[in-house]
């Protein structure tokens, strides 16, 4: 269904729709990359998900932000980490 709009309004709506499509594509690509990272690190995923309040997506995001956990000397170093 197409709604009849004045030409300027139609151009604006079309531009917003194109932006929306781009965002959808970027979200799909980002989620795909996050899932790949989680699948590469199932042991740490399991450990993070065992923490109360950490969902699967929360664990994926944490793994993505932390990177290789072995780079931290101890738990305190990880706790002080900020990106």
N, C-alpha and C positions, 0 to 999 in steps of 0.2 A: 504494500500500500504506500503510495506516495502522496504526501500532503502538498498542496499548492501553496507556495510562499512567494513573497516578493523576491526578486532576483538576489538582492544583497543578503537577505536572510537565508536563502537557499545556499549561497556560497559559504556563508558562515557555518551552517549546519553540516554541509559536505566537508568542510575543513576539519570540524570537530570529529566527524565520523572517521576520517582518515587518521587523525591523531589517536583515536580510540583503538583502531585496528593496529596501529604501530605499538601501542602500549600492550595490547593483548599478545602480540608476537613476542615482545620483550619479556613479558611475564612467563610465557611458556618456555622460552629459552633459559631464563634464570632458574625456574623450577627444575628443568631438566638437568642443568649443571649441578644444582644442589643435591638432587637425587643421586647423581653419579658420585659425588663426593661422599655421600652417606654410604653408598654401596661399597665404596673402596675402603671403608673403615667400620665394618659391622661391630667389631668388639667395642670400640668407643661409643658407637651409637647405642648399643645395649646398655652400657654403663650410664650414659647420660639419661636415657629414658627411664632408668631405674630410680632416678632422683624424683621425689614427689614434686609435682607441678611442672615437670619438663615433658612436653608432648613430643611426638615424633618430629614435627616441624621445628619445634624449639631446639631439639637436639641437632637437627640438620643445620640450623642457622648457627648454633654455637660451634659446631665442628668447622663450618665454613669460615667463621671469623677467627677461631683459634689457630687453625692450621695444624701443623705437626706438634702434638702436645709434648713430645720428647725434647723440644727446644727449651722447655721450662725446667729449671733446676729442681724446683720443689713446688708444692701446692701454693705456697705464699707468692711465688713468682707469677703463677697463673692468676691468682686472685688480684694481683696488682696490675695485671695486663690491661691496657686500654689501647685501642686501635686508633 
